[in-house]
């Protein structure tokens, strides 16, 4: 899985990159190596917003795009929340695909497929 990190109003440090790679490693094992993960970290400059550190994640898979956005007082916490949310979405997507594939195979096996005219 390819990971790209962009920072808006905040620098992207080497520590942050390592943290992101560590947190999204679990997801990387479940998706194709061709998948692209885009992480955008930003800081809200409005003093009225307590959760000023925002992380947005977009995961481009074959045929589907998964997104997560979370805000927190701490950037690493916001990234962790995004990683957890994206992990749930990836699991749900994989379960859907597996269920679809199994139902198709069962329909073929039990004669639910298209029969040729005699």
Secondary structure, 3 states (H helix, E strand, C coil): CEEEEEEECCCCCHHHHHHHHHHCHHHHHHCCCCCEEEEEEEECCCCCCCCCEEEEEEEEECCEEEEEEEEECCHHHHHHHHHHHHHHHHHHHHHHHHHHHHHHHHHHHCCCCCCCCC
